[in-house]
Amino acid sequence: MSENIEAAKISIIIPTLNEAANIKEAIATTQARINIEFIVVDGGSSDDSVEIAQSLGVKVISSSAGRAVQMNAGAVAASGEILLFLHADTRLPAGFDEMICTALQQPGIVAGAFNLRIDASLLSLRWVELGVKWRSHFCQMPYGDQAIFLTKALFQQIGGFAELPIMEDFELMRRLKAMGRIAIISTPVVTSARRWLQKGVFKTTLLNQIVIIAYLLGVSPERIRCWYRREKFKRI
């Protein structure tokens, strides 16, 4: 970790695939902060995601599709000492940069993420948020929609994201937990409720737990992705 972490530059890496409806707000709401670099890594969008990002004056690169592949590509292109991986439908809180630098200066902290708030008023989503808070604080397992951050040096040391079709954030956290503590910032990021609303809150939550159990039991990430997206599994 850099000794001068307070003045460290933060590279915000946003993987996109047809996120035209979200990318402008993801960038614009935090673009006024100083010492921040935005890198949008597009995985082949067929909408206006790339054009919108370019119009905002941020760095845009292309890679093959896949969140892990895209985030790794963004990390290679990043010039900041700190990497922040942000989903296009997640919004950072005001002062996120100071919070991150403060967190990474704490003894024993190797990485961090934020608490989660979901932007819909359903009571069932408040229970989801509580579950996420419990998992993050007590199990030290935040997921990608909580805006994971760590130093670029450590990211390189552990080899970046495993380029899996699913569960890349889970696998990264497992490796980081073996090295130290994960800071969970109490101020939440705000993420879109779209995936819970599309499949239903109970069904989405249950499916997420099944996916984790399957992964821990050794089911291939390719098969898990097919279950999650209801695609036909193809043997190679």
N, C-alpha and C positions, 0 to 999 in steps of 0.2 A: 504493500500500500504506500502511496505517495505520502511523504512527510508533510507536504503542503496541500493536504486534501481540501482545506477550506477554500483554496483558490482554484481547485481542480475544474477542468472543463468537463461538462456532461454531454455525451453523445446520446441523443434519443433515437432509437432505432425502431421504425414502424414497418412491419411487414404488411403488405397490402395485396389483395386480390379482389377486385371489383368493390372497392370501398369508397366510391365517389360520394356517397351520402354522408360519410363520416370523416373523411380525411381532412377537410378544410377546418372543421372545428377542433379536431385533435391537435392540429398545428397552431391555429390562430390563437387558441386560448392560452398558450404558453410561450408564444414566439417573442413576447416582449422581454422575457428574462435575458440577462446578460450571460455570457460565457456558456452558451448552449448551442449545440450543433444538432440539426435534424437530418436524419438519413431515412428516406423512404425507400424500401426495397420492394419492388413490384414483381409479382410472380406471374405476370402475363395477363393483366386486366384487360377486359374487353370494353370497359366503360371509360369514364373520363378521370379515373384516379390519378394517372400519371400527369395529365395536363393540369389538373387542379393543384397538385403538389408543386409542379414546376412554376406555376403562376404565383406561388407564394414564396418563391426564391430559395427553396430548400434543395439539398442534394438528393437526386433521385437516381437509383441504380436498378438494374434488372438482374434477376436470377431465375433459375428454374423454380417452379412452384413447390411449396412446402414450407411451413412456418419455420422449422428448425434450419433448413437450408438458407432461407431468406435472412434470418437473424444472424446466422454465422457470416453471411456475405456482408451484412451491414457492419458487423463488428470489425471485419477486416478493413473496411473503408473508413472506420471511425478514427478521428484524431483526438478524441477526449480521453482523459485518464479514467473517467467513470462511464460505464455503459448502462443505459436505462432502456429496457425492452418494453415497448408500449403497444398494446393492441389498438387498432384504428378506432374502435368504438369505445375506448376508455379515456376518461378525462382526468388530467392531473390536478391536484389542489393548488391553490395559490401558495407560493413559497416552497414548492416541492424541492427545489434545488438546495436550499439551506437545510431542509429536513434530511435530505439524502447525505449531504456532507457531514452533518452532525452525527447521523447514525453510523456512518462508516469510520468515524473517529473513535467510537467506543471500543474499549478493550475486548478482544475475543470475537468481534463481529466480522464476518467474512462477506456478507451480502445482506440484502434486505428487500422488502416489498411494503405495500401499504395495506391497511384494512380496506374492505370492499363495501361499496354501497351500490345497489342496483336501482336504476332509474325508473321504477314503477311502484305504484302505491299498494300492491297486493300484500296482505298480511303474511301470506306464505313466504314471500320474498324476504321479509324481516327475519324469519326463521332460517332461511338460507344464509343470510348475512351473519347471523349468530354462529351457525355451523362453520362458516369460513373463518370467522374470528377465532373460534376454539381451535380449529385445525392449524391455523397459522401460528398462534401463540404457543399452544401446548405441544403440538406435534412438529412445529417448525417446518411446515410444508405449505407455503403460499404457492399459488399457481400463477400462470402467465397473465391472467386478467387483472392481477394485483400490481402490475408494473414492477417486475423484478429488476434489481440493480446490483451492481458489483463493479470492482475496478477492472479495467481492461487487462491489467497484468495477471490478475487471478483467473479471469475468463480464459486467457491464453494458456495459463498453467494447467488448467483442468481439461483443456481440449475443446472448449466451447460446448454448444448443444450437441448431443448425440443426434445424428440426422435420421430421426425416426419419423414415421408418418403421423404419429400421435404420441402423447405422453412425454414429449421432449422436456417440458418444464418440470414434470415430476422427477424425471431422471436427473436433471441438473440439480434439483434440490437435494436429492439423495446423496449426490457426490459432495455438495457444499456442506451439508450437515456433518459429514465426516471430518471436516476441516475446522469447524467453528460454529458460532451461533448465527442465526438469521434474525436480523432486526425487523420488527413489524411496526411500522409507523402508524400511530393511532388515527391520524387524519386520513380519511378514506379517499381512494380514487372512486370515480363514478363510472360504472360500466353500463352498457346497454342491456336491457332486459330481453332483447330479441330472441335469444336461444331458449330462454325459459318460457316465453310467451308462445313461441312456435310449437314446442313439443309438450308444453305443460310443465308446471313447476315440479310436481311430484315425479313425473316420468323422467324429466331431465336429471333431477337429483339422484333418483334410483339408478339411472343409466350411468351416471358418473361414478357411482360406487361400484357398480358391476365392472366397469372398465378398469378401475384401479385394482380390484381383486383379480381380474383376469390377467392383468399385466404382472402382478406379483406372483401369480401361479405359473407364469412362463408362457402364456398365450402370445403368439407373435403380434407385434404392433400392427402389421398389415391386416391380420384378421380382425383385430380389435377395431381398427378404423372402419372396416367394412360393416361391422356390427353397428358402430356408432352412426354411420352415414347411410346404412341400409343398402350398401352396394354388394354386388356379387363377388365373393372371394375367388381370385384366380391363382391357381398353383403355378409356380414357375418351374 
